[in-house]
Each structure stands twice: as C-alpha cells, then as structure tokens.
Amino acid sequence: MIWYIVWLVTFLVGITILGMVYSRKIKTADDFMMANFSLGFFPICGSIIATALGAAAVIGKSGKGFEVGLSWIVATIPFVTFSILLAIVLGPTIRKLKLYTLPDFFVRRFGKSTGIIPALVIAILYMTPTFGMQIVAMGSILTGIIDISVILAMLLGFVVCVAFTLMGGMPSVAWTDAIQSVLILLGIIVLFVVGLNYVGGVDVVINNTPDHLLSFYGAMSITEMVNYFIIFGPFYLVWQTTWQRLAAAKTERTAVRAVSTGYVMCGLVAVFSLGVGIIARQVLPLDTDPDLIYTEFLTIILHPAIGGFIMVSVFAAVLTGATSFLLSGAANISKDIYHGWIAPNASDKKVLNVSRFSVAAMAFLGLGVALFIKDIIVIYTYAVSLSAITMVMPVMAAMFWKRATKKGVIVSIIGSLVFTLIWILAGRPFDLHEVIPGLVVSLLLLVGVSLFTKHSPEEEVIAYFYGLKGIKDPALNSPESETNTNVKDA
C-alpha cells in the first residue's frame, strides 16, 4: 500500500501548488468564476473530459460492463451526442453572449424574474447532491488507499476539494482538470490493455463471455434504448458545465473544437470502461459488487507502483468533478441570486468574496447530503429531470423564437415544474417517465402564453441564434466585447 500513499501524496501536493500559483492571479470575480474568458484548447477540452468522467463514468461504467456488457453505452450516447450538438450549433452564440451561468441567459433575454427558479434548481437541487455524490465516492476511494474510516475519508476529500476550489477558482480548476484528464485517460487505457493481456487476450474474452454482453443492444430492446435517449439527452442541452466552458474559452473556434473533442474522448473512455468490466469477468467472482469491480480488478492484476497511479487517477476523476460542480453552483448563488437580486450594485470585490463564500456554503450543504441522506442517486435523478423540463424549451425559444415572451417563459417554467411534481406523485401514469410529458407541457405553455401576451420592457427581444449570427467573436477585454453582444430587436 505504500505505493498508493506515495502516488496520493504526490498528486495532492501537485494540485495544491497549482492552486496556490493561480490564487495569486485571482483579482476579480471574472478571474475566479470564468478565468477571465481566456482559456485555451487544452484546459477547456481537459476540463470537459475530467468533469464528465466522474465516479459514474469510470467506476460505475466498469460495474455496468461487468453486469450488462457493451449495451450500457446507451448511457453515454445521449450526453455525448447532445453535448456535441450544443457545441457545434449553439457554441458560437453562447461564446458571443459571454455568459457566467445558464440563469444569466434567462435574465438577459427575458428579465431577471425568469432567472431565479433555474438558479435555485441548478445550485441547490442539482449541484449540491452531485457534489455530495463525489464526496461519497472520494471517501470510498481513499479508504482503499489509506486505512481510515469512510467518514474520515469523506471529510478528508471534502477538505481537499474545498481548499483547492477556494484558492484558485476557475483557472486552477480548469488547468488541473486538464492534467487530471490525462491521468484518467492513461489510467483506464493502461488497465484495459494490461487486463486484456493478463486474462489471455481478446479471443479468451470473446470465448468466455456470453454473446449478449458483447452486443451493443443485447441487454436492452431498441425501444428501451430510444426511450433512454429521449429521457436523458435533453438535459445536456442545458448542462451549465458545458455552457460555462464554451463561454470561458478565449475564442469561438477554441470553444467549439475543445468542447466537441472533449465529449468525443468521453465516449471513447466509456467504451474502455465497459471493456474493463467485461474483462474483469474473467478474473473476479460473478457476485462481486459492481461498484468494486474497477478497484478490485486493478489491485489483482497490477503491481502497486502502477496500481497506485491508476487508483489516484480515479480519485482525480472524482475530485475534478466535485470542484467543477462546486464552482458552477457557486456562480448561480453569487451572480444570479446575490448580484442579480440582492445587491445589483455590489462591487466586483464584493461579488468575488460572495463567490468564495458560496463555494464554502455549497460544500457544507453537499457534505451534509453525503453524510446524512441515503438516496442521493434518487435526488440526483429528479434534479436532472426537473432541470431539463423547466429549462430546455425556454432556452430553445430564446435561441430560435423571437416571439417568446417573459410571461410565456415564467408560466412555462412554473407550470411544467408543478405538472412534473404532480406526475411523479401520481406514480408516473402509463409508466411514462416525467421528462417526455413535462417537455410537452413546457412547450405548450410557452407557445400558448407567448402568443397571447406582449414583450415586457425589460426583455431583449431577439432570437439569439439568428440575431448574433453576423457578429464576429468578441475580442476579450475590449470595449467591443460589451457592445457587440448587446443587441436589441434583431
């Protein structure tokens, strides 16, 4: 186990030094939350890979590969496909808008009263339980590296995560994400290649594995796969992490290419993770807990010097997800709620301080979720559904339909939220997941109310996709960057 500890200490010292270096460069809220909109290809691409590939993508998918085989790729296809579409189709528009958060987009187009519900949903209902999940995962991994209790391991992971995020903000998070993405990629590929060689090669795996586990549609019907795609795909059109990375890039070209490349790599890693699970069936008992497949397999087949590196790469995957979720949720609190509602005239220094306070507050709330709430996954699943239902249609309307009004959006958000909660409490009639009827209700309310109401004075009456099409990517830190994106009545 000494090698495991050596690798862990080396990793923690490295990211601490990096966080301290970037902490000296943080002067404004823009620096802390968005790296002053100046990140290049590597940190943007690496941040996408590292954030998307958390515990679920590495540990979870290896377990699913062990249980159901390659068909679990259906869990990856929706988020990869929709995220790449978002980057290619809407990435240039998002980049030109220079947004801090997704609710900021609502406020800008429809007025500030439309941003409060999305801000609360993202910060409290989505980001908080997601951070809590990462704390649980970090605790599990650390107990496999050092001989301490799960609770103490979770607290240690919590301290590391919060301290690192508070020090360097988005610049340190993005750059360490990029470095950690390399660790994640190397770890999963090494484990796959060494594991395949350990069990005797491809032919052995094929001959000893049931056919349905090697099929991309063997464990699920086509209908189930289509339903999964429809239910979970739309959420990634409004996943704030992608929007922030698109906005934080230094150019439009960098944003689109880096985000698209990052999600392609996420898809490839998912295949390798599933492959590791299938290979592990040749070594581990078939009744092994799926969540332990990845770690138990690597401890059996790898020398501790290499196994320790890969174990730390898994810890890196979870840590980077936790830091990104913290920073993203803190932006909703500091920019959308505090600066947008409580103190619109607050100084930049004040907003920066609130941003750091928001990180700490969200972290403690997430720690409470991790320590005291048993059904984190259930909360997370509801958060994903409610985020998609309340935000997808208003976002699409702001991008493509100039006629959408503030009243239409508010009624759509509140109405679809209430309808969805009733649908869930009613036990999901007809066995239909709430996302599909929720999106339909959201669309009907948005279109119906908008057609019978007028635009309010605070709206920016524009379909951004078309209205900003002729505008060049704004030059950073120039007066044009503000005027170019303030387009009315386009």
C-alpha positions as a printed NumPy array, in Angstrom:
array([[  0.   ,   0.   ,   0.   ],
       [  2.999,   2.318,   0.337],
       [  2.928,   2.987,  -3.409],
       [ -0.71 ,   4.014,  -3.199],
       [  0.106,   6.537,  -0.477],
       [  3.143,   7.854,  -2.402],
       [  1.049,   8.493,  -5.508],
       [ -1.74 ,  10.103,  -3.472],
       [  0.613,  12.446,  -1.622],
       [  2.388,  13.382,  -4.864],
       [ -0.935,  14.176,  -6.512],
       [ -2.245,  16.244,  -3.59 ],
       [  0.99 ,  18.222,  -3.285],
       [  0.952,  18.897,  -7.029],
       [ -2.587,  20.259,  -7.19 ],
       [ -2.042,  22.281,  -4.013],
       [  0.969,  24.019,  -5.539],
       [ -1.002,  24.688,  -8.72 ],
       [ -3.908,  26.095,  -6.715],
       [ -1.558,  28.396,  -4.791],
       [  0.026,  29.655,  -8.015],
       [ -3.331,  30.54 ,  -9.531],
       [ -4.673,  32.012,  -6.294],
       [ -2.201,  34.868,  -6.726],
       [ -3.701,  35.667, -10.121],
       [ -7.297,  35.926,  -8.894],
       [ -8.152,  39.633,  -8.71 ],
       [-11.757,  39.838,  -9.917],
       [-14.958,  37.784,  -9.973],
       [-14.359,  37.216, -13.71 ],
       [-10.977,  35.7  , -12.885],
       [-12.423,  33.447, -10.181],
       [-15.583,  32.222, -11.947],
       [-14.634,  32.274, -15.653],
       [-10.806,  32.577, -15.862],
       [-11.451,  35.996, -17.43 ],
       [-12.853,  34.237, -20.531],
       [ -9.33 ,  33.375, -21.676],
       [ -8.865,  29.581, -21.566],
       [ -7.266,  27.748, -24.477],
       [ -7.943,  24.386, -26.127],
       [ -6.151,  22.116, -23.633],
       [ -7.718,  23.402, -20.385],
       [-11.207,  23.585, -21.953],
       [-11.009,  20.115, -23.528],
       [ -9.383,  18.609, -20.437],
       [-11.927,  20.215, -18.145],
       [-14.8  ,  18.717, -20.154],
       [-13.213,  15.259, -20.032],
       [-12.377,  15.411, -16.344],
       [-15.731,  16.853, -15.249],
       [-17.844,  14.456, -17.316],
       [-15.774,  11.436, -16.295],
       [-16.505,  11.282, -12.593],
       [-17.171,   8.262, -10.456],
       [-20.148,   7.202, -12.582],
       [-18.151,   7.182, -15.813],
       [-15.12 ,   5.255, -14.557],
       [-16.199,   3.118, -11.591],
       [-19.893,   2.955, -12.46 ],
       [-19.478,   2.01 , -16.112],
       [-16.922,  -0.681, -15.295],
       [-19.521,  -2.205, -12.995],
       [-22.177,  -1.968, -15.702],
       [-19.822,  -3.582, -18.204],
       [-19.438,  -6.434, -15.723],
       [-23.224,  -6.734, -15.288],
       [-24.844,  -5.907, -18.638],
       [-21.974,  -5.521, -21.103],
       [-21.485,  -3.148, -24.013],
       [-25.169,  -2.233, -24.323],
       [-24.742,   0.164, -21.405],
       [-23.103,   2.508, -23.928],
       [-26.684,   3.788, -24.215],
       [-25.974,   5.738, -21.023],
       [-23.177,   7.616, -22.791],
       [-24.606,   8.21 , -26.258],
       [-27.246,  10.783, -25.173],
       [-24.902,  13.089, -23.264],
       [-22.139,  12.854, -25.866],
       [-24.483,  13.421, -28.81 ],
       [-26.489,  16.275, -27.313],
       [-23.375,  17.972, -25.91 ],
       [-21.582,  17.905, -29.258],
       [-24.709,  19.248, -30.98 ],
       [-24.861,  22.036, -28.416],
       [-21.205,  22.944, -29.015],
       [-21.435,  22.906, -32.818],
       [-24.854,  24.517, -33.274],
       [-25.118,  26.891, -30.32 ],
       [-21.499,  27.141, -29.149],
       [-20.687,  30.239, -31.267],
       [-23.786,  32.029, -29.951],
       [-23.061,  31.116, -26.318],
       [-19.484,  32.308, -26.755],
       [-20.614,  35.693, -28.113],
       [-23.025,  36.193, -25.213],
       [-20.197,  35.865, -22.621],
       [-22.452,  34.271, -20.022],
       [-21.491,  33.379, -16.468],
       [-24.324,  30.922, -15.908],
       [-27.381,  29.48 , -17.617],
       [-29.807,  31.563, -15.482],
       [-27.808,  34.597, -16.655],
       [-29.049,  33.691, -20.146],
       [-32.674,  33.721, -18.917],
       [-32.2  ,  37.067, -17.188],
       [-30.645,  38.656, -20.221],
       [-33.314,  37.576, -22.678],
       [-36.478,  37.676, -20.56 ],
       [-35.702,  39.749, -17.458],
       [-34.345,  38.933, -14.015],
       [-37.509,  37.343, -12.592],
       [-37.12 ,  34.458, -15.058],
       [-33.688,  33.506, -13.721],
       [-34.428,  32.787, -10.082],
       [-36.034,  29.338, -10.459],
       [-33.314,  27.979, -12.803],
       [-30.68 ,  29.366, -10.417],
       [-32.221,  27.58 ,  -7.441],
       [-32.764,  24.336,  -9.368],
       [-29.168,  24.237, -10.6  ],
       [-27.409,  25.402,  -7.432],
       [-29.437,  23.628,  -4.775],
       [-31.227,  20.728,  -6.405],
       [-28.605,  19.671,  -8.962],
       [-25.125,  20.841,  -7.974],
       [-25.457,  20.11 ,  -4.248],
       [-26.423,  16.403,  -4.437],
       [-23.97 ,  15.947,  -7.315],
       [-21.179,  17.308,  -5.12 ],
       [-22.382,  15.038,  -2.308],
       [-22.088,  12.033,  -4.63 ],
       [-18.488,  12.943,  -5.372],
       [-17.708,  13.2  ,  -1.64 ],
       [-19.096,   9.69 ,  -1.092],
       [-17.005,   8.39 ,  -4.   ],
       [-13.85 ,  10.12 ,  -2.73 ],
       [-14.376,   8.549,   0.685],
       [-14.688,   5.083,  -0.846],
       [-11.537,   5.516,  -2.912],
       [ -9.463,   6.93 ,  -0.063],
       [-10.366,   4.001,   2.212],
       [ -8.841,   1.77 ,  -0.462],
       [ -5.612,   3.774,  -0.347],
       [ -5.188,   4.527,   3.345],
       [ -6.503,   2.639,   6.357],
       [ -9.077,   5.09 ,   7.731],
       [-12.833,   5.043,   8.254],
       [-15.203,   6.02 ,   5.437],
       [-16.442,   9.085,   7.356],
       [-12.893,  10.34 ,   7.967],
       [-12.04 ,   9.657,   4.322],
       [-15.059,  11.669,   3.185],
       [-14.045,  14.562,   5.428],
       [-10.5  ,  14.456,   4.058],
       [-11.795,  14.523,   0.493],
       [-14.104,  17.399,   1.413],
       [-11.244,  19.483,   2.84 ],
       [ -9.004,  18.9  ,  -0.186],
       [-11.786,  19.782,  -2.61 ],
       [-12.933,  22.958,  -0.877],
       [ -9.437,  24.279,  -0.183],
       [ -8.382,  23.762,  -3.782],
       [-11.5  ,  25.404,  -5.246],
       [-11.333,  28.401,  -2.893],
       [ -7.688,  29.044,  -3.725],
       [ -7.665,  29.14 ,  -7.497],
       [-11.212,  29.326,  -8.818],
       [-11.856,  28.502, -12.465],
       [ -8.226,  28.926, -13.672],
       [ -6.849,  26.31 , -11.28 ],
       [ -9.898,  24.059, -11.694],
       [ -9.638,  24.148, -15.496],
       [ -5.898,  23.527, -15.611],
       [ -5.927,  20.757, -13.027],
       [ -8.924,  19.288, -14.839],
       [ -6.783,  19.217, -17.966],
       [ -3.913,  17.498, -16.151],
       [ -6.262,  15.095, -14.403],
       [ -7.946,  14.242, -17.707],
       [ -4.582,  12.89 , -18.869],
       [ -4.346,  10.799, -15.687],
       [ -7.865,   9.474, -16.232],
       [ -7.22 ,   8.563, -19.872],
       [ -3.896,   6.907, -19.094],
       [ -5.371,   5.014, -16.146],
       [ -8.304,   3.468, -17.992],
       [ -6.258,   2.605, -21.097],
       [ -3.455,   1.015, -19.04 ],
       [ -5.943,  -1.032, -17.033],
       [ -7.724,  -2.163, -20.205],
       [ -4.541,  -3.178, -22.063],
       [ -2.841,  -4.84 , -19.075],
       [ -6.073,  -6.556, -18.07 ],
       [ -6.617,  -7.921, -21.566],
       [ -3.095,  -9.306, -21.601],
       [ -3.496, -10.717, -18.068],
       [ -6.547, -12.837, -18.979],
       [ -5.026, -14.157, -22.202],
       [ -6.13 , -11.762, -24.934],
       [ -9.192, -10.9  , -26.996],
       [-10.004, -14.488, -28.018],
       [-10.226, -15.618, -24.388],
       [-12.583, -12.777, -23.512],
       [-14.832, -13.458, -26.524],
       [-14.977, -17.202, -25.907],
       [-15.698, -16.887, -22.171],
       [-18.23 , -14.038, -22.307],
       [-21.95 , -14.529, -23.078],
       [-22.85 , -13.142, -26.52 ],
       [-25.425, -10.674, -25.196],
       [-22.743,  -8.916, -23.114],
       [-20.653,  -8.275, -26.226],
       [-23.556,  -6.783, -28.173],
       [-24.297,  -3.064, -28.157],
       [-28.015,  -3.819, -27.942],
       [-28.059,  -7.249, -26.331],
       [-29.323,  -6.348, -22.852],
       [-31.812,  -3.698, -23.987],
       [-34.505,  -3.545, -26.64 ],
       [-34.41 ,  -0.835, -29.305],
       [-37.442,   0.766, -27.648],
       [-35.67 ,   0.938, -24.289],
       [-32.616,   2.499, -25.894],
       [-34.709,   5.126, -27.714],
       [-36.576,   5.945, -24.506],
       [-33.305,   6.326, -22.614],
       [-32.031,   8.654, -25.341],
       [-35.147,  10.847, -25.24 ],
       [-35.376,  10.923, -21.46 ],
       [-31.791,  11.84 , -20.599],
       [-30.443,  13.535, -23.731],
       [-32.217,  16.917, -23.468],
       [-30.678,  17.671, -20.072],
       [-27.268,  18.069, -21.691],
       [-28.557,  20.936, -23.813],
       [-28.848,  22.907, -20.575],
       [-25.962,  21.416, -18.586],
       [-24.348,  24.517, -17.125],
       [-20.869,  22.966, -17.102],
       [-20.796,  22.862, -20.914],
       [-22.172,  26.381, -21.232],
       [-19.524,  27.747, -18.869],
       [-16.681,  26.014, -20.679],
       [-17.919,  27.368, -24.024],
       [-18.086,  30.871, -22.563],
       [-14.708,  30.678, -20.774],
       [-12.77 ,  29.857, -23.958],
       [-10.651,  32.625, -25.437],
       [-12.127,  32.272, -28.946],
       [-15.196,  30.835, -30.602],
       [-13.118,  28.345, -32.578],
       [-11.381,  27.149, -29.416],
       [-14.703,  26.765, -27.619],
       [-16.382,  24.63 , -30.285],
       [-13.374,  22.444, -31.051],
       [-12.291,  21.888, -27.451],
       [-15.764,  21.03 , -26.141],
       [-16.571,  18.744, -29.088],
       [-13.233,  16.954, -28.794],
       [-13.701,  16.583, -25.046],
       [-17.036,  14.813, -25.454],
       [-15.728,  12.534, -28.205],
       [-12.996,  11.48 , -25.788],
       [-15.629,  10.9  , -23.099],
       [-17.363,   8.466, -25.447],
       [-14.124,   6.567, -26.063],
       [-13.382,   6.339, -22.341],
       [-16.863,   4.942, -21.761],
       [-16.128,   2.102, -24.19 ],
       [-12.836,   1.35 , -22.423],
       [-14.573,   1.4  , -19.015],
       [-17.219,  -1.058, -20.184],
       [-14.436,  -3.171, -21.663],
       [-12.642,  -3.267, -18.319],
       [-15.814,  -4.593, -16.705],
       [-16.173,  -7.34 , -19.312],
       [-12.503,  -8.339, -18.979],
       [-12.847,  -8.402, -15.181],
       [-15.491, -11.153, -15.505],
       [-12.627, -13.49 , -16.396],
       [-10.961, -12.854, -13.016],
       [-13.494, -11.791, -10.389],
       [-16.389, -13.816,  -8.928],
       [-19.639, -13.052, -10.747],
       [-21.308, -11.987,  -7.479],
       [-18.775,  -9.182,  -6.892],
       [-20.328,  -5.81 ,  -6.032],
       [-20.367,  -3.829,  -9.323],
       [-19.069,  -0.694,  -7.567],
       [-15.928,  -2.621,  -6.534],
       [-15.102,  -4.088,  -9.945],
       [-12.696,  -1.372, -11.028],
       [-10.671,  -1.137,  -7.827],
       [-10.577,  -4.886,  -7.08 ],
       [ -9.554,  -5.718, -10.633],
       [ -6.663,  -3.265, -10.638],
       [ -5.359,  -4.451,  -7.25 ],
       [ -5.26 ,  -8.053,  -8.559],
       [ -3.59 ,  -7.542, -11.937],
       [ -1.263,  -4.574, -11.383],
       [  1.932,  -4.02 ,  -9.422],
       [  1.266,  -1.492,  -6.615],
       [  3.536,   1.056,  -8.303],
       [  1.225,   1.101, -11.33 ],
       [ -1.958,   0.285,  -9.432],
       [ -1.361,   3.216,  -7.11 ],
       [ -1.103,   5.559, -10.092],
       [ -4.364,   4.286, -11.558],
       [ -6.14 ,   4.429,  -8.199],
       [ -5.083,   8.059,  -7.884],
       [ -6.345,   8.694, -11.431],
       [ -9.781,   7.54 , -10.264],
       [ -9.549,   9.851,  -7.253],
       [ -8.591,  12.643,  -9.66 ],
       [-11.685,  11.957, -11.751],
       [-13.945,  12.309,  -8.733],
       [-12.124,  15.323,  -7.296],
       [-12.26 ,  17.266, -10.525],
       [-15.976,  16.649, -10.864],
       [-16.521,  17.862,  -7.313],
       [-14.543,  21.076,  -7.827],
       [-16.34 ,  21.879, -11.082],
       [-19.783,  21.315,  -9.565],
       [-18.874,  23.495,  -6.596],
       [-17.649,  26.343,  -8.769],
       [-20.609,  26.126, -11.11 ],
       [-23.168,  26.13 ,  -8.31 ],
       [-21.385,  28.985,  -6.554],
       [-21.73 ,  31.05 ,  -9.718],
       [-25.512,  30.616,  -9.56 ],
       [-25.571,  31.869,  -5.968],
       [-23.119,  34.766,  -6.328],
       [-24.024,  36.016,  -9.813],
       [-27.663,  35.041, -10.318],
       [-29.059,  35.338,  -6.809],
       [-26.765,  37.758,  -4.918],
       [-25.657,  40.072,  -7.735],
       [-28.837,  39.666,  -9.75 ],
       [-31.393,  40.076,  -6.962],
       [-29.962,  41.041,  -3.591],
       [-27.224,  43.556,  -4.462],
       [-27.216,  44.56 ,  -8.152],
       [-24.787,  47.414,  -7.464],
       [-22.278,  45.372,  -5.465],
       [-18.606,  45.97 ,  -6.258],
       [-16.573,  43.352,  -8.078],
       [-14.593,  42.669,  -4.907],
       [-17.81 ,  42.047,  -3.004],
       [-19.034,  39.636,  -5.692],
       [-15.684,  37.834,  -5.559],
       [-15.982,  37.436,  -1.781],
       [-19.547,  36.166,  -2.107],
       [-18.376,  33.72 ,  -4.782],
       [-15.847,  32.241,  -2.379],
       [-18.388,  32.194,   0.445],
       [-20.842,  30.438,  -1.899],
       [-18.284,  27.725,  -2.615],
       [-17.886,  27.066,   1.114],
       [-21.632,  27.17 ,   1.816],
       [-22.479,  24.784,  -1.014],
       [-19.682,  22.467,   0.042],
       [-21.016,  22.137,   3.593],
       [-24.522,  21.568,   2.274],
       [-23.186,  18.877,  -0.076],
       [-21.252,  17.293,   2.791],
       [-24.485,  17.119,   4.757],
       [-26.148,  15.362,   1.829],
       [-23.252,  12.9  ,   1.64 ],
       [-23.277,  12.131,   5.377],
       [-26.966,  12.043,   6.199],
       [-29.051,  11.363,   3.06 ],
       [-29.215,   7.773,   1.843],
       [-30.916,   8.215,  -1.537],
       [-28.537,  10.673,  -3.21 ],
       [-28.976,   8.988,  -6.6  ],
       [-32.749,   9.429,  -6.419],
       [-32.356,  13.148,  -5.667],
       [-29.829,  13.481,  -8.479],
       [-32.145,  11.764, -10.969],
       [-35.012,  14.095, -10.083],
       [-32.68 ,  17.089, -10.395],
       [-31.665,  16.058, -13.916],
       [-35.314,  15.604, -14.934],
       [-36.501,  18.9  , -13.44 ],
       [-33.583,  20.809, -14.975],
       [-34.426,  19.526, -18.448],
       [-38.183,  20.025, -18.1  ],
       [-38.025,  23.608, -16.805],
       [-35.171,  24.941, -18.956],
       [-34.859,  23.214, -22.339],
       [-37.877,  24.801, -24.061],
       [-37.252,  28.367, -22.779],
       [-33.604,  28.101, -23.859],
       [-34.567,  26.864, -27.327],
       [-37.145,  29.654, -27.588],
       [-34.57 ,  32.311, -26.653],
       [-32.237,  30.944, -29.29 ],
       [-34.681,  30.416, -32.142],
       [-38.059,  32.123, -31.493],
       [-38.179,  35.905, -31.17 ],
       [-41.898,  35.869, -30.301],
       [-41.329,  34.148, -26.918],
       [-42.302,  36.469, -24.062],
       [-41.35 ,  36.832, -20.424],
       [-44.82 ,  35.79 , -19.251],
       [-44.725,  32.761, -21.528],
       [-41.398,  31.646, -20.065],
       [-42.443,  32.189, -16.433],
       [-45.692,  30.264, -16.925],
       [-43.79 ,  27.532, -18.769],
       [-41.187,  27.153, -16.002],
       [-43.632,  27.176, -13.09 ],
       [-46.367,  25.247, -14.889],
       [-44.097,  22.456, -16.119],
       [-42.473,  22.205, -12.664],
       [-45.854,  21.851, -10.914],
       [-47.116,  19.422, -13.564],
       [-43.992,  17.26 , -13.217],
       [-44.244,  17.07 ,  -9.43 ],
       [-47.901,  16.014,  -9.723],
       [-46.973,  13.447, -12.387],
       [-44.324,  11.94 , -10.099],
       [-46.648,  11.914,  -7.066],
       [-49.306,  10.199,  -9.22 ],
       [-46.882,   7.324,  -9.775],
       [-45.946,   8.135, -13.372],
       [-49.201,   7.259, -15.187],
       [-48.915,   4.834, -18.118],
       [-45.369,   4.06 , -16.892],
       [-44.248,   7.184, -18.747],
       [-41.189,   8.99 , -17.413],
       [-41.897,  12.602, -16.461],
       [-39.406,  14.14 , -18.904],
       [-41.498,  13.455, -22.009],
       [-44.887,  14.817, -20.795],
       [-43.063,  17.568, -18.877],
       [-41.323,  18.856, -22.004],
       [-44.609,  18.733, -23.945],
       [-46.396,  20.775, -21.256],
       [-43.485,  23.22 , -21.097],
       [-43.649,  23.769, -24.872],
       [-47.437,  24.149, -24.973],
       [-47.478,  26.662, -22.118],
       [-44.565,  28.643, -23.557],
       [-46.066,  28.926, -27.048],
       [-49.664,  29.414, -25.91 ],
       [-48.999,  32.161, -23.36 ],
       [-46.412,  33.914, -25.554],
       [-48.871,  34.195, -28.45 ],
       [-51.411,  35.929, -26.198],
       [-49.013,  38.274, -24.365],
       [-46.691,  41.139, -25.283],
       [-42.986,  41.573, -24.641],
       [-42.139,  43.355, -21.398],
       [-39.867,  46.444, -21.369],
       [-37.006,  44.548, -19.7  ],
       [-36.806,  41.862, -22.393],
       [-34.108,  41.755, -25.041],
       [-36.357,  40.908, -27.979],
       [-34.165,  38.698, -30.106],
       [-33.687,  35.164, -31.333],
       [-30.012,  34.95 , -30.392],
       [-29.063,  32.245, -32.881],
       [-30.113,  34.435, -35.788],
       [-29.545,  37.855, -34.24 ],
       [-25.885,  37.25 , -33.374],
       [-25.019,  35.274, -36.478],
       [-23.357,  38.157, -38.312],
       [-21.367,  39.318, -35.286],
       [-17.757,  38.252, -35.008],
       [-16.393,  36.56 , -31.932],
       [-15.914,  39.418, -29.434],
       [-12.33 ,  40.407, -28.66 ],
       [-11.62 ,  39.858, -24.977],
       [-11.021,  42.798, -22.7  ],
       [-12.071,  45.28 , -25.353],
       [-14.973,  47.749, -25.434],
       [-16.413,  45.89 , -28.405],
       [-16.893,  42.762, -26.306],
       [-19.639,  44.544, -24.399],
       [-21.327,  46.384, -27.266],
       [-21.261,  43.517, -29.736],
       [-23.433,  41.319, -27.572],
       [-25.959,  43.961, -26.516],
       [-28.263,  43.517, -29.471],
       [-31.869,  44.655, -29.334],
       [-34.766,  43.948, -31.691],
       [-32.638,  41.808, -34.026]])
